[in-house]
Amino acid sequence: MIVGGALVAIVVYSLQTHDASIKRRRDVQRAIADRVRIADGLDIPTGIERPNDDESDDGVINNPKVYKSMGCELPNYVSKKGKIWAVSKNGTEVPVGIKGVNWFGMETGMQAPFGLWDNEHNGTTVVSKPDGYAIADFLAANNFNSVRLPLCVQNILDNKPLQAAIINKQTNRALDLSSYVSLIQSIVKGLGFRHVSVMLSMHTLDLMNTAGSLWYGVGITEEQFLTSIDVLTTALCTNEYWNVLGIDLKNEPWQGTWGTGLANDFRVGAETIAARMLEKCPKWLAFVEGVNDQHDIVLDGQEYGYYDWFGGGLHKAKLYPPRFPVPDKLVYAPHYYTPAVFPQMYLFGGGVVGKGNVIVDYVELTNAKLYNRVKATMYDMFGYLNEDKGPAVVLGEFAGLYTKDAHPMKTTQRCTDLTIQIMVEQGYAGGYMWSLNPESAYQYNPADKAGHFVEGLMQDDWRKANLPFLKAMKGLDALPDLKPMPCFPIVKANE
């Protein structure tokens, strides 16, 4: 009996020690996971169990070896009645408003979204935990349901392995760094893990963005561009990547024309690119930006001459709409910005254009007048397309410098607030703010000062949110039909 009791005590002690060891290991893993969390005001108090931690078979928490298949079917994404819809094989249609962010880096020589270097001082991961910390989790926790991912044609065609140290592989274990396309695939899956969709942007032709703004240019032919579209549809048009909405056919084709029939007619270019995409992936959407042209507009009784924002010029799209071989695939995706990108005279009540396009002695407008001018110019460039509620209109880029606005009356900041207000009031299908990256650069702050000014939704260390900017984006929560991207479970033939 004494021996037996001792054995029982030893076994109990061993089990307790084992359990304590497991708890210590989990606490260490949670601490590692917490190091890369994005502080956004949603922190769970110390000592409270965080729900739904993801633990791999080797005991590592919230850093999976691979992103498992979600078991979702790739819906047929359609654009109609002024909205984007996800349509399942059984005919279920779900409208989805877009509260999106741009996350850049893959269009550069780094070949990867910025911020994933994750070291002792800065950087983060794609997925950490579902309560709002690493990129996908932070986005989902703050009601963002889509990422616009800028890409480079040269990078797609070269498809090289990622350079060392660009991404911390130890804390981003599920990211496949063996090639450019495989990284896109794993980024898409990581975002899908949190029901965040992806819109692929054909952002640049070459790494230095010197080949031109069209779908062909110096060193890149139209056929090479179309081949890069083939690469994307082949790699990503499957149920595994169910959360890919489609492709922004070409970012800011400002050197193009519209409806002219010339070689640079982007209406024709969009039709050509979309046809190639839809040939292999008829379930995706084609996002179409505008060109850049000069126009006249009367505001408060005064005539202004102005140029479209790059990507914003869709004046002729109603007269010459793009025609695609598959119906309901067109989404208009114009851009609209603020004085931080360029100090447009119509956003001020006076001043003189000086060297470098600054506005000397600028006069800021009242809220009411600034609202009317943002509304009128949005309508003139592209907003009229939203009236008939045909193809969806989604701003592909908007916002920019915000918290650091140096105008006494915060004109740059107010332009972003008013853009969001107008999008909601007029029932736009959504928009993608520029940008998640703290490296986002702007040229004017305030209107009479040219320079280099940076700000993004993340602070410089990629571990803390820019809270005033994040709070401003909450205005998008009032968009119609805003929700996480719906997953339609794959139904097997025998079910």
C-alpha positions as CSV (number, residue, x, y, z in Angstrom):
1,M,0.0,0.0,0.0
2,I,2.8,2.4,0.8
3,V,4.6,1.6,-2.5
4,G,1.3,1.9,-4.4
5,G,0.6,5.3,-2.8
6,A,4.1,6.5,-3.7
7,L,3.6,5.4,-7.3
8,V,0.3,7.3,-7.4
9,A,1.9,10.4,-5.9
10,I,4.8,10.1,-8.5
11,V,2.3,9.8,-11.4
12,V,0.2,12.7,-10.2
13,Y,3.3,14.8,-9.7
14,S,4.5,13.9,-13.1
15,L,1.2,14.8,-14.7
16,Q,1.1,18.1,-12.9
17,T,4.7,18.8,-14.0
18,H,3.9,17.9,-17.6
19,D,0.8,20.1,-17.6
20,A,2.8,23.0,-16.1
21,S,5.4,22.5,-18.8
22,I,2.8,22.6,-21.5
23,K,1.3,25.8,-20.0
24,R,4.8,27.4,-19.8
25,R,5.4,26.5,-23.4
26,R,2.1,27.9,-24.5
27,D,2.7,31.1,-22.4
28,V,6.0,31.5,-24.2
29,Q,4.4,31.0,-27.6
30,R,1.7,33.4,-26.8
31,A,4.3,36.0,-25.7
32,I,6.0,35.5,-29.1
33,A,2.7,35.9,-30.9
34,D,1.9,39.0,-28.9
35,R,5.2,40.6,-29.8
36,V,4.0,41.1,-33.4
37,R,0.5,42.1,-32.6
38,I,-0.8,45.4,-33.9
39,A,-2.0,47.6,-31.0
40,D,-5.2,49.2,-32.1
41,G,-7.1,49.9,-28.9
42,L,-8.7,46.5,-28.9
43,D,-6.2,44.9,-26.5
44,I,-7.6,42.1,-24.3
45,P,-6.6,42.7,-20.7
46,T,-3.7,40.8,-19.2
47,G,-4.7,37.5,-17.8
48,I,-7.8,37.1,-19.9
49,E,-7.8,34.0,-22.2
50,R,-7.7,35.0,-25.8
51,P,-10.3,33.0,-27.8
52,N,-9.5,30.8,-30.8
53,D,-5.7,30.7,-30.6
54,D,-4.4,28.6,-33.5
55,E,-1.9,26.0,-32.3
56,S,0.2,24.0,-34.8
57,D,1.2,20.4,-34.2
58,D,4.6,21.5,-32.9
59,G,3.1,23.7,-30.2
60,V,3.7,27.1,-32.0
61,I,0.7,29.4,-31.5
62,N,-0.7,31.6,-34.3
63,N,2.1,30.9,-36.7
64,P,0.9,28.0,-38.9
65,K,3.3,26.0,-41.0
66,V,0.8,26.3,-43.9
67,Y,-2.5,28.1,-44.4
68,K,-5.0,25.2,-44.5
69,S,-7.7,25.1,-47.2
70,M,-10.8,27.0,-46.1
71,G,-13.1,24.6,-48.0
72,C,-14.8,27.6,-49.8
73,E,-15.8,27.6,-53.4
74,L,-14.6,30.4,-55.6
75,P,-17.8,32.3,-56.2
76,N,-18.8,34.0,-59.4
77,Y,-18.1,37.6,-58.5
78,V,-20.5,40.0,-60.4
79,S,-21.0,43.7,-60.6
80,K,-24.6,44.9,-61.0
81,K,-27.2,47.2,-59.4
82,G,-24.3,49.3,-58.2
83,K,-22.9,46.6,-56.0
84,I,-20.4,43.7,-56.0
85,W,-22.0,40.3,-55.4
86,A,-20.6,36.9,-54.5
87,V,-22.7,34.3,-56.3
88,S,-22.5,30.6,-55.3
89,K,-23.0,27.6,-57.6
90,N,-26.5,27.1,-56.1
91,G,-27.5,30.6,-57.1
92,T,-27.2,32.2,-53.7
93,E,-26.3,35.9,-54.2
94,V,-24.7,38.0,-51.4
95,P,-24.0,41.7,-51.9
96,V,-20.7,42.8,-50.3
97,G,-19.6,46.4,-49.7
98,I,-15.9,47.0,-49.8
99,K,-13.9,48.6,-46.9
100,G,-10.5,48.1,-48.3
101,V,-6.8,49.0,-47.9
102,N,-3.9,49.2,-50.2
103,W,-0.9,47.2,-49.0
104,F,2.1,47.9,-51.3
105,G,5.5,46.5,-51.7
106,M,5.1,43.6,-54.2
107,E,5.4,46.1,-57.1
108,T,8.9,47.1,-55.9
109,G,12.3,45.5,-56.0
110,M,11.6,44.0,-52.6
111,Q,8.9,41.8,-54.3
112,A,6.9,41.6,-51.1
113,P,4.4,43.5,-49.1
114,F,6.2,45.8,-46.7
115,G,6.2,45.2,-42.9
116,L,6.7,41.5,-42.8
117,W,10.4,41.7,-41.9
118,D,9.5,41.3,-38.2
119,N,12.5,41.8,-36.0
120,E,13.2,42.9,-32.4
121,H,12.3,46.5,-33.3
122,N,9.6,46.5,-36.0
123,G,7.6,44.5,-38.4
124,T,4.8,42.0,-38.1
125,T,3.2,38.9,-39.6
126,V,0.3,38.1,-41.9
127,V,-1.7,36.1,-39.4
128,S,-1.3,36.1,-35.6
129,K,-4.7,35.7,-33.9
130,P,-8.3,36.5,-34.6
131,D,-8.6,39.2,-32.0
132,G,-7.0,41.9,-34.0
133,Y,-3.2,42.0,-34.1
134,A,-1.2,40.9,-37.1
135,I,-2.2,42.2,-40.5
136,A,-5.1,40.0,-41.5
137,D,-6.4,39.9,-37.9
138,F,-6.0,43.7,-37.5
139,L,-7.9,44.3,-40.7
140,A,-10.8,41.9,-39.9
141,A,-11.1,43.3,-36.3
142,N,-11.6,46.8,-37.8
143,N,-14.1,45.7,-40.4
144,F,-11.7,45.9,-43.4
145,N,-12.7,43.1,-45.8
146,S,-10.5,43.6,-48.7
147,V,-6.8,44.3,-49.7
148,R,-5.7,45.8,-53.0
149,L,-2.3,44.2,-53.7
150,P,-0.1,46.2,-56.1
151,L,1.9,44.0,-58.4
152,C,4.7,44.4,-61.1
153,V,4.5,42.8,-64.5
154,Q,8.3,42.3,-64.6
155,N,8.2,40.6,-61.2
156,I,5.3,38.3,-62.4
157,L,7.2,37.3,-65.6
158,D,10.6,36.8,-63.8
159,N,8.9,34.9,-60.9
160,K,12.1,34.9,-58.9
161,P,12.6,33.6,-55.3
162,L,12.3,36.3,-52.6
163,Q,15.5,37.9,-51.4
164,A,16.7,36.9,-47.9
165,A,15.7,39.1,-45.0
166,I,12.8,40.7,-46.7
167,I,10.3,38.5,-44.8
168,N,11.0,36.9,-41.5
169,K,10.4,33.3,-42.4
170,Q,10.4,32.1,-38.8
171,T,7.4,34.2,-37.8
172,N,5.7,33.9,-41.2
173,R,6.1,30.2,-41.6
174,A,3.2,29.7,-44.0
175,L,4.5,32.1,-46.6
176,D,6.0,30.4,-49.6
177,L,9.1,32.5,-50.6
178,S,10.2,30.2,-53.4
179,S,8.9,32.5,-56.1
180,Y,7.0,35.7,-56.6
181,V,3.8,34.0,-57.6
182,S,3.9,31.5,-54.7
183,L,4.2,34.4,-52.3
184,I,1.1,36.0,-53.9
185,Q,-0.7,32.7,-53.4
186,S,0.2,32.4,-49.7
187,I,-0.6,36.1,-49.0
188,V,-4.0,35.5,-50.5
189,K,-4.6,32.4,-48.4
190,G,-3.4,34.2,-45.3
191,L,-5.9,37.0,-45.8
192,G,-8.6,34.5,-46.8
193,F,-8.0,32.8,-43.4
194,R,-9.7,35.9,-41.9
195,H,-12.3,36.3,-44.7
196,V,-10.4,39.3,-46.2
197,S,-10.6,39.4,-50.0
198,V,-7.9,40.5,-52.5
199,M,-8.0,42.6,-55.5
200,L,-4.8,42.3,-57.6
201,S,-3.6,45.5,-59.1
202,M,-1.5,45.6,-62.3
203,H,0.4,48.5,-60.8
204,T,3.7,48.9,-62.7
205,L,5.4,47.5,-65.8
206,D,8.9,47.5,-64.3
207,L,10.5,47.8,-60.9
208,M,11.5,51.4,-61.2
209,N,8.1,52.4,-62.8
210,T,9.9,54.1,-65.7
211,A,8.4,52.0,-68.6
212,G,5.2,54.1,-68.7
213,S,1.7,54.1,-67.3
214,L,-0.1,52.1,-70.0
215,W,-0.5,48.3,-70.5
216,Y,2.6,48.4,-72.8
217,G,5.7,50.5,-72.7
218,V,9.5,50.5,-72.7
219,G,10.7,46.9,-72.5
220,I,7.2,45.5,-72.0
221,T,5.0,44.6,-74.9
222,E,1.2,44.2,-74.8
223,E,1.6,40.4,-75.3
224,Q,4.0,40.2,-72.3
225,F,1.4,42.1,-70.2
226,L,-1.3,39.7,-71.3
227,T,1.1,36.8,-70.5
228,S,1.4,38.1,-66.9
229,I,-2.4,38.0,-66.7
230,D,-2.3,34.4,-67.8
231,V,0.2,33.6,-65.0
232,L,-2.2,35.1,-62.4
233,T,-5.3,33.4,-63.7
234,T,-3.5,30.0,-63.9
235,A,-2.1,30.3,-60.4
236,L,-5.0,31.8,-58.6
237,C,-8.3,31.0,-60.2
238,T,-9.2,28.0,-58.1
239,N,-11.3,27.3,-54.9
240,E,-8.0,27.4,-53.0
241,Y,-7.9,31.2,-53.6
242,W,-11.6,31.8,-53.3
243,N,-11.1,35.3,-51.9
244,V,-9.6,36.8,-55.1
245,L,-12.1,39.3,-56.5
246,G,-10.3,40.0,-59.7
247,I,-7.8,42.4,-61.3
248,D,-7.4,46.1,-61.5
249,L,-6.4,46.0,-65.1
250,K,-3.9,48.8,-65.0
251,N,-3.1,51.3,-62.3
252,E,-3.3,55.0,-63.2
253,P,-3.0,54.8,-67.0
254,W,-2.6,58.6,-67.1
255,Q,-0.9,58.6,-70.5
256,G,-4.0,57.0,-72.1
257,T,-7.0,58.4,-73.9
258,W,-10.6,57.2,-73.8
259,G,-12.8,56.3,-76.7
260,T,-10.4,57.8,-79.3
261,G,-9.5,54.6,-81.2
262,L,-5.8,55.5,-80.9
263,A,-3.1,53.1,-79.8
264,N,-3.3,54.5,-76.2
265,D,-7.1,54.2,-76.0
266,F,-7.5,52.7,-72.5
267,R,-11.1,51.7,-73.2
268,V,-9.8,49.3,-75.8
269,G,-6.9,48.3,-73.6
270,A,-9.3,47.5,-70.8
271,E,-11.4,45.4,-73.1
272,T,-8.3,43.5,-74.3
273,I,-7.0,42.8,-70.8
274,A,-10.4,41.8,-69.4
275,A,-11.1,39.4,-72.3
276,R,-7.8,37.7,-71.6
277,M,-8.5,37.4,-67.9
278,L,-12.1,36.2,-68.4
279,E,-11.0,33.6,-70.9
280,K,-9.3,31.6,-68.1
281,C,-11.2,33.0,-65.1
282,P,-14.7,34.0,-65.9
283,K,-15.5,34.3,-62.2
284,W,-13.3,37.3,-61.5
285,L,-14.1,41.0,-61.9
286,A,-12.3,43.5,-64.1
287,F,-11.6,46.8,-62.2
288,V,-11.2,49.7,-64.6
289,E,-9.6,53.0,-63.8
290,G,-9.8,56.3,-65.7
291,V,-7.3,58.3,-67.6
292,N,-6.1,61.9,-67.0
293,D,-7.4,64.9,-68.9
294,Q,-8.1,68.6,-68.5
295,H,-11.7,69.8,-67.8
296,D,-13.6,73.0,-66.8
297,I,-16.0,73.1,-64.0
298,V,-18.0,75.9,-62.3
299,L,-17.8,75.9,-58.5
300,D,-19.5,78.6,-56.4
301,G,-20.0,80.7,-59.5
302,Q,-16.3,80.6,-60.5
303,E,-14.9,78.6,-63.4
304,Y,-11.9,76.3,-62.7
305,G,-9.7,74.4,-65.1
306,Y,-8.5,71.1,-63.6
307,Y,-6.9,67.8,-64.4
308,D,-8.3,64.5,-63.2
309,W,-6.6,62.7,-60.4
310,F,-4.5,60.0,-62.0
311,G,-6.8,57.1,-62.5
312,G,-9.9,59.3,-61.9
313,G,-10.8,60.4,-65.4
314,L,-13.9,58.5,-66.5
315,H,-15.8,61.4,-68.1
316,K,-16.3,59.5,-71.3
317,A,-17.0,56.1,-69.8
318,K,-20.8,56.4,-70.1
319,L,-20.5,57.4,-73.8
320,Y,-17.8,54.8,-74.5
321,P,-18.3,52.0,-71.9
322,P,-15.9,49.0,-72.0
323,R,-17.5,45.9,-73.5
324,F,-16.5,42.5,-72.0
325,P,-17.3,39.0,-73.3
326,V,-18.8,38.0,-70.0
327,P,-21.7,40.1,-68.6
328,D,-21.6,41.9,-65.2
329,K,-17.8,41.9,-64.8
330,L,-17.1,45.6,-65.0
331,V,-16.2,47.6,-61.9
332,Y,-15.2,51.2,-62.2
333,A,-12.3,51.8,-59.9
334,P,-11.3,55.5,-60.0
335,H,-8.9,57.3,-57.7
336,Y,-9.6,60.5,-55.7
337,Y,-7.1,62.3,-53.5
338,T,-6.3,65.3,-51.4
339,P,-4.0,68.4,-51.5
340,A,-1.2,66.2,-50.0
341,V,-0.9,64.5,-53.5
342,F,-1.5,67.7,-55.4
343,P,-2.9,71.1,-54.2
344,Q,-5.8,71.5,-56.6
345,M,-7.0,75.1,-56.7
346,Y,-10.6,74.0,-56.5
347,L,-10.0,72.7,-53.0
348,F,-9.1,76.2,-51.7
349,G,-10.8,79.6,-51.7
350,G,-7.9,81.5,-53.0
351,G,-4.1,81.8,-53.5
352,V,-1.5,81.9,-56.2
353,V,0.2,79.0,-57.8
354,G,3.9,79.2,-57.1
355,K,7.1,77.2,-57.9
356,G,6.6,73.5,-57.8
357,N,2.8,73.9,-57.9
358,V,2.5,75.0,-54.3
359,I,-0.3,77.5,-53.5
360,V,1.1,80.6,-52.0
361,D,-1.3,82.5,-49.6
362,Y,-3.8,79.7,-49.8
363,V,-7.2,80.3,-48.3
364,E,-9.0,77.4,-46.7
365,L,-12.7,76.8,-47.3
366,T,-15.5,76.3,-44.8
367,N,-16.8,72.7,-44.3
368,A,-19.9,73.4,-46.4
369,K,-18.0,74.8,-49.4
370,L,-15.3,72.1,-49.3
371,Y,-18.0,69.4,-49.1
372,N,-19.7,70.9,-52.2
373,R,-16.4,71.0,-54.1
374,V,-15.4,67.5,-53.3
375,K,-18.8,66.2,-54.2
376,A,-19.0,68.2,-57.5
377,T,-15.5,67.1,-58.7
378,M,-16.1,63.5,-57.7
379,Y,-19.3,63.6,-59.7
380,D,-17.7,65.3,-62.7
381,M,-14.8,62.8,-62.9
382,F,-16.7,59.5,-62.2
383,G,-19.5,59.9,-59.7
384,Y,-22.1,60.3,-62.4
385,L,-21.6,56.6,-63.2
386,N,-22.9,55.7,-59.8
387,E,-26.3,57.3,-60.5
388,D,-27.8,54.6,-62.7
389,K,-26.7,51.8,-60.3
390,G,-25.3,49.7,-63.1
391,P,-21.7,48.6,-62.8
392,A,-20.3,49.0,-59.3
393,V,-18.1,52.0,-58.5
394,V,-15.3,51.3,-56.0
395,L,-12.6,53.9,-55.3
396,G,-9.3,52.0,-56.0
397,E,-7.4,54.6,-54.1
398,F,-8.3,57.5,-51.8
399,A,-7.3,59.3,-48.6
400,G,-3.5,59.6,-47.8
401,L,-1.9,62.0,-45.4
402,Y,-4.2,62.5,-42.4
403,T,-3.0,62.9,-38.8
404,K,0.0,64.9,-39.9
405,D,-2.0,67.5,-41.9
406,A,-0.3,70.9,-41.3
407,H,-3.2,73.1,-42.6
408,P,-4.6,75.2,-39.8
409,M,-8.2,74.1,-40.8
410,K,-7.1,70.6,-41.7
411,T,-8.1,70.8,-45.4
412,T,-6.2,67.6,-46.4
413,Q,-7.8,65.7,-43.5
414,R,-11.2,67.1,-44.2
415,C,-11.0,66.0,-47.9
416,T,-10.6,62.4,-46.8
417,D,-13.5,62.7,-44.3
418,L,-15.7,64.2,-46.9
419,T,-14.8,61.6,-49.6
420,I,-15.9,58.9,-47.2
421,Q,-19.1,60.8,-46.3
422,I,-20.0,61.2,-50.0
423,M,-19.2,57.6,-50.7
424,V,-21.7,56.5,-48.0
425,E,-24.3,59.1,-48.9
426,Q,-24.4,58.1,-52.5
427,G,-24.2,54.4,-52.0
428,Y,-20.8,53.6,-53.6
429,A,-19.9,50.0,-53.6
430,G,-16.8,50.8,-51.4
431,G,-13.2,51.9,-51.6
432,Y,-9.6,51.1,-50.8
433,M,-7.8,53.7,-48.7
434,W,-4.2,54.5,-49.4
435,S,-2.6,53.0,-47.6
436,L,-1.7,50.5,-44.8
437,N,2.0,51.3,-45.2
438,P,3.6,54.0,-43.0
439,E,6.0,54.5,-45.9
440,S,3.2,56.1,-48.0
441,A,4.7,59.3,-49.4
442,Y,3.1,62.6,-50.2
443,Q,4.5,65.8,-51.8
444,Y,2.6,68.7,-50.2
445,N,1.9,69.6,-46.5
446,P,0.4,72.1,-46.3
447,A,-0.5,73.5,-49.8
448,D,2.3,76.0,-49.8
449,K,5.1,73.6,-48.8
450,A,6.5,70.9,-51.1
451,G,8.5,68.1,-49.6
452,H,8.5,64.4,-48.6
453,F,5.8,63.5,-46.0
454,V,4.9,60.0,-45.0
455,E,2.0,58.5,-43.2
456,G,-0.1,55.3,-43.3
457,L,-2.7,53.4,-41.3
458,M,0.2,51.7,-39.5
459,Q,2.8,53.6,-37.4
460,D,6.4,53.4,-38.4
461,D,7.1,50.2,-36.5
462,W,4.2,48.3,-38.1
463,R,3.0,47.2,-34.6
464,K,0.8,50.1,-33.7
465,A,-2.1,51.6,-35.5
466,N,-2.3,55.2,-36.5
467,L,-5.4,55.7,-34.3
468,P,-6.8,59.0,-35.7
469,F,-6.6,57.7,-39.2
470,L,-8.1,54.3,-38.2
471,K,-10.9,56.1,-36.5
472,A,-11.6,58.2,-39.7
473,M,-11.9,54.9,-41.6
474,K,-14.7,53.9,-39.3
475,G,-16.9,56.1,-41.5
476,L,-16.8,53.4,-44.1
477,D,-18.5,51.0,-41.6
478,A,-21.8,52.7,-42.8
479,L,-21.3,51.4,-46.4
480,P,-24.2,49.3,-47.6
481,D,-23.7,45.6,-47.2
482,L,-20.3,45.7,-45.5
483,K,-19.5,42.3,-44.1
484,P,-16.6,39.7,-44.1
485,M,-16.2,38.0,-47.4
486,P,-18.8,35.1,-47.5
487,C,-17.5,31.6,-47.7
488,F,-19.7,29.2,-49.6
489,P,-18.7,25.7,-48.5
490,I,-17.7,23.4,-51.3
491,V,-20.4,20.8,-51.8
492,K,-19.1,17.4,-53.0
493,A,-21.0,15.6,-55.7
494,N,-22.2,12.8,-53.3
495,E,-23.6,15.2,-50.7
